[in-house]
Amino acid sequence: MKAQLQTTPPLSEECQKLVIAKQFLDQHCPLEFGSHTQVSAYVVYYNHLMVFFADGQHCGLKNTKQFVALCGHKEAPSTILLQKDDGLHIELSFNIAGETGKYDKAHINDVQYETPFSAIDTQNRKHTKLWMSFIDGVQHTLLEESRCKCYRSKNGEDYEI
């Protein structure tokens, strides 16, 4: 009998980008132990972000203040908003049926980060906030106050960027 070698298929480009995004999370929003690359679920327990691993272990962020807001239910958020030490934000979006989320064990569909860069709308002389997506690489700009990103803070109040 010949032994069969199991080979894992190469990661898709989106999954490779998600691995890089999780390494970015490890660098800027580290966990108490483990890595974001190993997380199988993100939940909000009371006012704290908790992550669960496949073996049942769980922990929170090393700096609990970095979790600032969410969208959706605490048990299954659609979006989690973290704040880096420099005050800029990182947004994790979840979608079990999404192009990337359906392959990720934690169902992360995209990770976006707020850049320190801003642009000026020369017609209205307004500053814009620039966001980058690890998956799409697309810049998202928020030109007007009416186009802000809205979340629910961990204490239940509105949180807008």
C-alpha positions as CSV (number, residue, x, y, z in Angstrom):
1,M,0.0,0.0,0.0
2,K,1.3,3.4,-0.9
3,A,1.1,6.2,1.6
4,Q,-1.0,9.1,0.5
5,L,0.5,12.5,1.0
6,Q,-1.9,15.1,2.0
7,T,-1.2,18.5,0.5
8,T,-3.0,21.6,1.3
9,P,-4.1,23.7,-1.6
10,P,-2.4,27.1,-1.9
11,L,-4.1,30.0,-0.2
12,S,-6.1,32.3,-2.4
13,E,-4.9,35.8,-2.8
14,E,-7.6,37.1,-0.5
15,C,-6.7,34.5,2.2
16,Q,-3.0,35.5,1.9
17,K,-4.0,39.1,2.4
18,L,-6.1,38.2,5.4
19,V,-3.1,36.4,7.0
20,I,-1.2,39.7,6.6
21,A,-4.1,41.6,8.1
22,K,-4.1,39.3,11.1
23,Q,-0.3,39.8,11.5
24,F,-1.0,43.5,11.5
25,L,-3.6,43.0,14.2
26,D,-1.0,41.0,16.2
27,Q,1.4,43.9,15.9
28,H,-1.1,46.7,16.8
29,C,-3.7,45.1,18.9
30,P,-2.1,42.0,20.4
31,L,-4.0,39.4,22.4
32,E,-3.2,38.3,26.0
33,F,-1.8,35.1,24.4
34,G,-1.9,33.5,21.0
35,S,-2.4,35.2,17.6
36,H,-5.3,36.6,15.6
37,T,-4.3,34.0,13.0
38,Q,-5.5,31.3,15.4
39,V,-8.8,32.8,16.5
40,S,-12.0,31.0,15.6
41,A,-14.5,33.4,17.1
42,Y,-14.7,37.1,18.3
43,V,-17.4,37.9,20.8
44,V,-18.2,40.8,23.1
45,Y,-18.6,39.7,26.7
46,Y,-19.9,42.5,28.8
47,N,-17.7,45.4,27.7
48,H,-14.7,43.3,26.6
49,L,-13.6,41.7,23.4
50,M,-13.1,38.0,23.9
51,V,-11.5,35.7,21.3
52,F,-11.9,31.9,21.2
53,F,-9.5,29.4,19.8
54,A,-10.3,26.1,18.2
55,D,-9.2,24.2,21.3
56,G,-11.7,26.1,23.5
57,Q,-9.2,28.5,25.1
58,H,-10.1,32.1,25.2
59,C,-8.5,35.5,26.1
60,G,-8.9,39.2,25.5
61,L,-6.8,41.9,24.1
62,K,-3.6,42.7,25.9
63,N,-4.8,46.3,26.2
64,T,-8.5,46.0,26.8
65,K,-9.0,49.7,26.0
66,Q,-8.3,49.1,22.4
67,F,-11.8,47.6,21.8
68,V,-14.0,50.6,21.3
69,A,-17.2,49.7,19.4
70,L,-19.1,47.2,17.4
71,C,-22.0,46.7,15.0
72,G,-24.5,43.8,15.3
73,H,-25.0,41.5,18.3
74,K,-22.4,41.0,21.0
75,E,-22.5,37.2,20.5
76,A,-22.0,37.5,16.7
77,P,-20.8,41.0,15.7
78,S,-20.9,42.1,12.1
79,T,-18.1,44.6,12.8
80,I,-15.6,45.2,15.5
81,L,-13.8,48.5,15.9
82,L,-10.4,48.6,17.6
83,Q,-8.3,51.7,18.3
84,K,-4.5,51.6,18.0
85,D,-2.2,53.3,20.5
86,D,-1.8,56.2,18.0
87,G,-5.6,56.8,18.1
88,L,-6.3,55.5,14.6
89,H,-8.9,52.7,14.1
90,I,-9.0,49.2,12.7
91,E,-12.2,47.7,11.6
92,L,-12.9,43.9,11.4
93,S,-15.9,43.0,9.3
94,F,-17.4,39.5,9.5
95,N,-19.5,37.7,6.9
96,I,-19.9,33.9,7.0
97,A,-21.0,34.0,3.3
98,G,-18.5,36.6,2.2
99,E,-15.8,36.0,-0.4
100,T,-13.1,35.8,2.3
101,G,-15.3,35.2,5.3
102,K,-16.6,31.9,4.1
103,Y,-13.0,30.5,4.2
104,D,-11.8,32.1,7.4
105,K,-12.4,30.2,10.6
106,A,-13.4,33.4,12.4
107,H,-15.4,34.5,9.3
108,I,-13.4,37.8,9.0
109,N,-14.4,39.1,5.6
110,D,-12.2,42.2,5.6
111,V,-9.9,44.3,7.8
112,Q,-9.7,48.0,7.1
113,Y,-7.5,50.5,8.8
114,E,-7.7,54.3,9.2
115,T,-4.6,55.9,7.8
116,P,-2.9,59.0,9.3
117,F,-3.3,60.6,5.9
118,S,-6.0,63.0,4.9
119,A,-6.9,64.7,1.8
120,I,-8.6,68.0,1.1
121,D,-11.7,68.4,-1.0
122,T,-10.7,71.6,-2.8
123,Q,-14.2,72.6,-3.7
124,N,-15.6,72.4,-0.2
125,R,-12.3,72.8,1.7
126,K,-13.0,69.8,3.9
127,H,-10.6,67.2,5.1
128,T,-11.3,63.6,4.3
129,K,-10.4,60.5,6.3
130,L,-8.7,57.8,4.3
131,W,-9.3,54.1,5.0
132,M,-7.4,51.1,3.4
133,S,-8.7,47.6,3.0
134,F,-6.3,44.7,3.3
135,I,-8.5,42.7,1.0
136,D,-9.4,45.2,-1.7
137,G,-6.6,47.7,-1.2
138,V,-9.1,50.4,-2.0
139,Q,-9.0,53.7,-0.3
140,H,-12.3,54.7,1.3
141,T,-12.8,58.4,2.0
142,L,-15.3,60.0,4.2
143,L,-15.9,63.4,2.8
144,E,-18.8,64.8,4.8
145,E,-20.0,64.5,8.4
146,S,-23.1,62.8,7.0
147,R,-21.0,60.0,5.6
148,C,-19.3,59.0,8.8
149,K,-18.9,55.4,10.0
150,C,-21.3,54.7,12.8
151,Y,-21.0,52.0,15.5
152,R,-22.2,51.2,19.0
153,S,-19.6,51.9,21.7
154,K,-19.0,49.2,24.3
155,N,-21.0,51.1,26.8
156,G,-24.0,51.3,24.4
157,E,-23.7,54.9,23.1
158,D,-23.3,55.9,19.4
159,Y,-19.7,55.9,18.2
160,E,-18.9,57.8,15.0
161,I,-15.8,58.3,13.1
